[in-house]
Amino acid sequence: MPTLETKVDGLALPNPFVIASGPPGTNLNVISRAFREGWGAVVAKTISLDASKVVNVSPRYAKLYADGGKEIIGWENIELISDRPFSVWLEEFKKCKDEHPQGILIASIMEEFRRDAWVEIVERCQDAGVDGFELNFSCPHGLPERKMGSAMGQDPEILEEVCKWVMDAAKKPVWAKMTPNITHIEDPSRAALKAGCHGISAINTLRSVMRVNLETLRPEPTVEGYSMVGGYSSTAIRPIALRMCMEIAALIRSEFPGRSLSGIGGIETGTHAAEFLLLGADTVQVCSGVMKSGYGIVEKMKEELLAFMENHGFQTLEDFKGLSLPYFTTHADLVKRQRARKALPRSDGEWSADKFLDQARTLTGEK
Ligand SMILES: Cc1cc2nc3c(=O)[nH]c(=O)nc-3n(C[C@H](O)[C@H](O)[C@H](O)COP(=O)(O)O)c2cc1C
């Protein structure tokens, strides 16, 4: 029987399915629910030292539907980080670890560009017993107005400095969460890994405008007649998330072997998870999928991933981590391979992919 158990940065997870920072990890009540339902780990909603600066508005979601309005494929939000007091969060972290000592609880943290603030938030969360940290360098709306979130994540120099402050104070594994709102996601990822972070989480939401209401002529979500650019998530972003994870995994392989990757973006089934793992992720995170279908989806996701493994004879996640990475190449190389295949004499026997590949490799000099 294959197993989903895995060890990432020293943390023992019963499975690679992690609740992503957001509404599904917004207080002790729902975090406990996630552990009870069998999630491998939980990244709590992002917190900061002074919640009084965080003021949310309503409505803050807008959705894109397919299948005649039945299925949500895109989800935009203009939600900020947690507006609950830091002291309440510390109490809840402590209680959570008392109630679920085996549950892997990761604090998602965000602060202004001040060393003392980052060190304080790390030390106090650590004292409350969290198992690890995710640094939110990626929230694309609201917080960047205070030079936080993706404003830091888009500047590799600033990001590297903040990661160094955190790494000096942290005694637990640290993942840096990347924004996709940047041309080359390898640049901030490299900066975080250079500073010593254990791993990268990617991606956060994509900057988006959901729609313009053709009756009111106002963009949505509309708050007192106005709107702002929001963050786009759910299944529609999965191909972009896969591409960015592939690029980060390639960077980790070539420059930082042994560091970890947590894939995020539009993951809602076990087969989606398999794709991220095949491209080099160690774990996968889910936010919109839980908001759409509830915490119970993890059961089906686990079954689907196990079925995929059984089908291919994989016993552990390690058996297929990054297995599809070598099959990315350049366009010129694709042309060379196709020319080589077309130059082959027509085979009398049955078409066999393996046979063609073998012959193509001989022709291109790889063999
Ligand atoms: C309503 C909402 C709130 C979110 N809040 C946070 C947050 O506080 N911190 C964070 O790092 N990411 C936050 N995210 C981003 C998610 O963690 C995740 O990176 C993104 O939604 C893509 O994954 P998904 O397609 O599974 O939702 C939020 C996403 C949504 C939809």
The ligand as an SDF file (V2000), in Angstrom:
LIG
                    3D

 31 33  0  0  0  0  0  0  0  0999 V2000
  -10.3900   35.2250    0.6830 C   0  0  0  0  0  0  0  0  0  0  0  0
   -8.9200   34.9390    0.6420 C   0  0  0  0  0  0  0  0  0  0  0  0
   -8.0940   35.3830    1.6720 C   0  0  0  0  0  0  0  0  0  0  0  0
   -6.7250   35.1180    1.6440 C   0  0  0  0  0  0  0  0  0  0  0  0
   -5.9290   35.5330    2.6790 N   0  0  0  0  0  0  0  0  0  0  0  0
   -4.5970   35.2300    2.6890 C   0  0  0  0  0  0  0  0  0  0  0  0
   -3.7780   35.5810    3.7810 C   0  0  0  0  0  0  0  0  0  0  0  0
   -4.2070   36.1430    4.7830 O   0  0  0  0  0  0  0  0  0  0  0  0
   -2.4540   35.2750    3.6920 N   0  0  0  0  0  0  0  0  0  0  0  0
   -1.9040   34.6250    2.6150 C   0  0  0  0  0  0  0  0  0  0  0  0
   -0.7090   34.3510    2.6060 O   0  0  0  0  0  0  0  0  0  0  0  0
   -2.6880   34.2660    1.5840 N   0  0  0  0  0  0  0  0  0  0  0  0
   -4.0070   34.5470    1.5930 C   0  0  0  0  0  0  0  0  0  0  0  0
   -4.7850   34.1450    0.5420 N   0  0  0  0  0  0  0  0  0  0  0  0
   -4.1730   33.4630   -0.6140 C   0  0  0  0  0  0  0  0  0  0  0  0
   -4.2570   31.9320   -0.5100 C   0  0  0  0  0  0  0  0  0  0  0  0
   -3.5560   31.4330    0.6050 O   0  0  0  0  0  0  0  0  0  0  0  0
   -3.6970   31.2680   -1.7830 C   0  0  0  0  0  0  0  0  0  0  0  0
   -2.3360   31.6090   -1.9260 O   0  0  0  0  0  0  0  0  0  0  0  0
   -4.4400   31.6820   -3.0620 C   0  0  0  0  0  0  0  0  0  0  0  0
   -5.8050   31.8790   -2.8120 O   0  0  0  0  0  0  0  0  0  0  0  0
   -4.3000   30.6290   -4.1820 C   0  0  0  0  0  0  0  0  0  0  0  0
   -4.7440   29.3610   -3.7560 O   0  0  0  0  0  0  0  0  0  0  0  0
   -6.2460   28.8040   -4.0640 P   0  0  0  0  0  0  0  0  0  0  0  0
   -6.4530   28.8670   -5.5400 O   0  0  0  0  0  0  0  0  0  0  0  0
   -6.2370   27.4090   -3.4850 O   0  0  0  0  0  0  0  0  0  0  0  0
   -7.1770   29.6990   -3.3240 O   0  0  0  0  0  0  0  0  0  0  0  0
   -6.1650   34.3890    0.5620 C   0  0  0  0  0  0  0  0  0  0  0  0
   -7.0030   33.9350   -0.4680 C   0  0  0  0  0  0  0  0  0  0  0  0
   -8.3710   34.1830   -0.4420 C   0  0  0  0  0  0  0  0  0  0  0  0
   -9.2280   33.6670   -1.5570 C   0  0  0  0  0  0  0  0  0  0  0  0
  1  2  1  0
  2  3  1  0
  2 30  2  0
  3  4  2  0
  4  5  1  0
  4 28  1  0
  5  6  2  0
  6  7  1  0
  6 13  1  0
  7  8  2  0
  7  9  1  0
  9 10  1  0
 10 11  2  0
 10 12  1  0
 12 13  2  0
 13 14  1  0
 14 15  1  0
 14 28  1  0
 15 16  1  0
 16 17  1  0
 16 18  1  0
 18 19  1  0
 18 20  1  0
 20 21  1  0
 20 22  1  0
 22 23  1  0
 23 24  1  0
 24 25  2  0
 24 26  1  0
 24 27  1  0
 28 29  2  0
 29 30  1  0
 30 31  1  0
M  END
$$$$
